[in-house]
Structure formats: structure tokens, C-alpha cells
């Protein structure tokens, strides 16, 4: 019995590892680096690609578990060549990320944003219909979960508080930033004069380039996109490849509010459900 007690006492002994101040600093630095990398991935095309890589990894784990040797061989050999392809494909994003590290201000590491979604929706809707009354064309994107970093890089960076007066000034004819799209990110105007991809699908003949760009951007992102027609003064809303035309100010506001309610964030395991 004495020998059994000695074995149990030795097995159940729990020792708390020593925690040095350097270890705490080390953990904080690693956590900050992981956070910055994830935020960079989310703001570029890598966000969509990363979800695909997770699915490939799950297939690989399932192939190992169920003994699917052919599938495992294809994934293993494909990933070895895919790593080189990823570096080539994302060379611009990697270069911009390294440049951003050198240019980043320490004061900007923590964002201070108290502006509500309701305020942004109200200001955008007010600006859209004020511009519609005087036939001023406009194209506004409100970023949701899919990052618009690639589109944002094509324009002029602003980082300004959202207001109807500022939006009207940006799209006023003959101004330097009027030609292109405005991107609103985290309740701030991130960039103006941005270039968007045009849709390849057939649309009504009376719709112009702004509407084609709005539909094209909505096909590759979950952004809320508002279009003001310069020819007719009509206001439209693009979402998930669909265009809702000739809206009233109340209808547009309700659609923006509904889009906010449908965006349910689930942070566990980094998944986002809509």
C-alpha cells in the first residue's frame, strides 16, 4: 500500500510552471502578430482563399482517417506546388503588407470607432437622394464581412468620418474624386475613386457602367452597394448579384437596416454566418 501511495502521489503532483515577465511580453507580441496577420488576410483576396484552404485541410484529415490514399496523395503533392503558386499570386499583397509595417503608426494600432451602423445608413441614404434630385451619379460600397482591400487599393485613401455632405462633395461633377466608387469600411470612408470589376452577366440595356460595376462588385463580395443614376436620378441597391431599382429613401434605409440585422457574427473558430 505504501508503494501504491507513493506512485499515486507522484502521478497526481501538479506543478505550476514559472511565469517570467518576459513570457508575458512574448505571449502579447505573438498574439498581436497573429491578429495583424488575420486582419491583413481578411482585407485582401486571401480571406476567401483561406476558407478554401481550410476545406482542403479538412479533406486531407478525412482522407487520413478513412484511409483514402489516392486523395491524400493528390492533396499532398498539390500543396507542395500550391505554396509556390500562392507566393506568386499574392506577391502584390505581400509587398504592400511589408510596406505597411514600415509605414504603420503606433497610434493607429488601436482603432477608435464609435459610429453606429444606423448613423452610416442614414447618412448614406440622405446623400444618395440629395444627389438623385440633382442627377449626380454616385456609387457607394459599405463593406461587410468580405474585405474590399483589393478594390480600396485602386482608389485614393481618405479615412474620413461618414457624412452626407462629404459624400455629396466627393461625387460632385468635375471634382477629382467623382469618377469611381466610394468604399465605407468600419463606419468610415476608407477610399474614393475606386475601380470595380464589371459584371459579365446580361443586364438591362438602359443601365450604364455604374450599375454594371455595382452588380459586378456584389458578385464577388457581400458589400451593400448603392447606385445613383446620373441619367435618370433613380437610386438602386445591389446585393449578392441582384439589383433592386427605383427605390424610395425609406425603402433604401430599410434594406440597409435589414442587411445589418442579417449579418450575424460568430467568432468561434473564426466562422461568419449570414
N, C-alpha and C positions, 0 to 999 in steps of 0.2 A: 504493500500500500504506500509505503514511503517513496518508493521509486516512481509509482504512478503519479503521486502528488508532485514530485519534482518535475516530471515530464509535463504535466498539465500547467504547472506554474511557469515553466519556461516557455511553453507554447502560447499561453494567454497573456504573457507580458507585452504590454504596448508602450513603446517609447515614442514620445513626441519629438520629431526632428527639430533641430535647432534652426531658428529663423533669424538670419542676419539682416541688417538694414539694406545691404547690397542685394539680397534676394528679393526684397520688396520692390526695389528700384528696377531690378531685372524683369520681374513679372509685369510691372507697369509699362515698361518700354516695349516688351513683346506684345502685350495686349493692344497698345496704341498702334504698333506697326501692322498687326493683323486687321485692326479696324480701318486704317487708312487704305490698306490693300483692298479690302472688301468694298469700301466706298468708291475706290477707283474703278474696280470691276463693274460695279453697278452703274456707273456713269458712262460706260462705253459698251461697244458691241459684245465685250467679254461676258456681260451679265447673262445674256441669252445663251451664249456658248457654254458658260459654266453649268447651266442647268442640263444641257445636253451631255456634258462630261460626267455629271452625277449619274445620269441614266445609264451611260456606258459602264461606269464603275459598278452600278447595281447589277447589270447584266453579267459582268465579269465575276462578281461574287456568287451570283446564282449559278453560273456555269461551273465554278469550282465546287459548289455544294452538291449539285446534281450530277457531276461528272460529265459535263458536256465538253469534251476535249477539243472538238473542232472549233466550237465557238470561242473557247478560251484561247486557242492558238491564233485565231483571226484577230481577236481583240489585242492580244499581247504584241503581235507583230505590227498591227495597225497603230498602236500607241507609240511605238518607238519612232516610226516615221512621222506620226502626228505632232510630236513635240517640236520637231524642226519646222513643220508647216505652221504651227501656232506662232513661233517666233517671227517667221516671215510675214504672216498675215497681220499680226498686231505690232509690227515694228513702229508705225507712227504713234500708236497709243503708248507703247513702252517708252519711246523717246520723249513724248510730252509729259509722261509721269515723272521721268527723271529730271526733266527741266523744271517741273512744278515743285519738286523737292527743294531745288536750289532757290526758287523764287518765292516759296511759301513764307508768309509772315506768321510768326508765332502767335500774334494776336488773333489770327483767323482760324486757329485750330479748333476753337470752340465757337460754334455759330449761335448767335442770339437772335431768335426769330419768334416774336410773339404775335405775328399777324395771323389771323384765323382764315380758314378756308372760306367762310361766309363773306368776309371782307373782300377777299380776292374775287370771288364770284360776282359780288355786287359791283365792284369797280370795273371788272371786265365787261359785264353786261351793259353798264351805263356807257362806257366808252364805245362799245360796238354800235349801240343805237344812236348815239350822238354822231358818230361817223356815218352811219347809214343815212341820216337825214340830209347830209350834205354830199352824199355819194363819194365818200372817201374809202377806197379799198383798204382792207386790213386782213391779216392772217395771224392769229394768236394761238399758241400752244401752251397748255397747262400740263406740266409733267406729273405723272402719277408714279407707278412702280418701275416701269421700264425706263431706264435712263435715256436722256436725249443728248448725251455728251457729244456724240458724233455730229449731230446737227448744230449744236451750240458752237462748236469749233469753227463752223463755216461763217459765222457772223461776227458782230462786234460786241465784245463783252461790256456789260453795263453794271450789273449788281446793284439795282436800284429798287426802292420801295414801290410796290404796285399802286398806281393811281390812275384814274380815268383821264386826268389832264395830261399826264406823261404819255400814256398810250396814244392819245389823240395827237400830241405833238410829234411823236415818232412817225406816225403814218401820214402826217400832213404832206400833201404833194410838194415836190421839189426839195424836200429835206433830205439830207444824206442817208438816213436810215429807213426811208419809207418803203423802199423796194426790197421785199423779203418778209420773213416771219419773225415774230417776237416769241421768245421762249420764256415762260414763267416757271421758275424752279424754287421749291421751298418758300413759296409766298413772296418771291422777289423776281424782278425782271432780270433774268440772267444774261440775255443777249438779244440783239436786234439785227435785222438784215440777214437772217439765216436762210440758207438754201435747203430746200426739202426735196425728197425724191417724188417724182410724178407717178401716178398710178398707171398701170398698163391695161386696166380694165376699161370697158366701154362705159362712157357716161354721156349725159345729155349734151347735145351739140351747143346749147346756149351757155354752158358752163365754161369758164376760162381757166387760165393756168393756176390761179389761186385755189380754185376748187379741186383741180387735179392734184395739186400739191397737198392739199388738206387730206384728201382721201388716201393718197399715197403714204403720207406720214402716219395716218391712223391704221394702215395695214401692217406697219412694222413696229407699232408701239401702242400703249394703252392710254395715250395722252387725250385730253379733252381739247378739241380743236374748233375754234370759232373763225368763221369766214364772213367778211363783209364785202359784198359785190360792189365794185365801182360803177358798173353799168346800170344795175337795177336798184341798188340800195338795199337789197334783201340781205338778211342775216341767216346764216346756216350753221349747223353744228355737225361735225364729223367725229365718228367713234367706231372703232373696230371695222373699218372699211365701208361704213354706211354714212350717207349724207342726209341730214334732216334739213329741208329747205324751208324758206319763208317763215321763220319763227317770229313770234312776238317777244317783247322783252321779258314778260312773265314766263313764257314757255322756255326761253333760254336759261333764265335763272333757275327754274325748276329742274331742267335737265342737268345743269351743273351741280345743283344740290343733290340730285339723285345719284349722280356719278360719285360724289363724295361718300354717300351712305353705302354704296355698293363696294367701296374699297375697304375691305376688312383685312387688317394686317395681322398676320400670325407669325410671331418672331421665333417660335420654337423650331429649331433646325433650319431657320432661315427661309422657310417657305412663306409665300404670299398667296393668299386665296382671295378671289374676287367673288 
